[in-house]
Amino acid sequence: MKRNVILLFALTAVINSFAQGDPKATEVWSPVPTIVTPGKICGEAPSDALILFDGKNLDQWESVNDTTQAAGWKVTKGILTVDKTKGNIQTKKKFMDYQLHLEYRIPKDITGSGQERGNSGVFLASTGPGDAGYEIQVLDNYKNETYVNGQAASVYKQYPPLVNACKKPGKWQAYDIVWTAPRFNEDGSLKSPAHVTVFHNGVLVQNNVELKGPTLYIGKPSYKAHGASPIKLQAHGDKSEPLSFRNIWVREL
């Protein structure tokens, strides 16, 4: 019996040694990843993306203040421009984890300073008109100073961007965002926090940061249980000229 045990251990050692020396031992062949056709140019939507705005209409959007109403922003010559009198807009569809691409343009003749200079925001999950959600700041910070956790590409009031990758006003700029939504236990307690990675104009500015909760203008954030949520764009109440968006798409993960 003892001899058989020794032989078994020896055979196991030989098999393990063989496996470690064989490259096939670490090859994984399934499941096979789904084929996705990438865009031909930077920012072009891949084949499995949901187009949220392609320059034609706002069929994928609705008013935040009244979800029975259409989004009231202006679409002209393929460009979506904020209408501050209509309030925020959000997607009709709700999402959990996703990859988001959008492009925005601060007006070339923008005026104002600090936070009153092309202010808007991308809210990655928002559960109602009174819920700010989780905001990636949109602002002109090309030679315009403000608090660093409130400048462009910040996770507003939580994380400054790693670098300032802003272009001059009048130039089209892009966000590429990977969002992992928070999860909650049945009793409403936090199971796992939200994470976000952000590229601003192709430059990494948020590297899988762990969020402390939804955005708060005053006070410290904390989590409140929610599920899938719409993506929201902000019509900020500042006095500067309204900015514009184009080429918005999302891939559910």
Helices and strands as residue ranges (DSSP letters): H 2-20, G 23-26, E 50-53, E 61-63, E 74-76, E 79-81, E 89-91, E 98-105, E 120-123, E 135-138, G 148-150, E 172-180, E 183-184, E 190-192, E 195-200, E 203-210, E 232-233, E 244-252
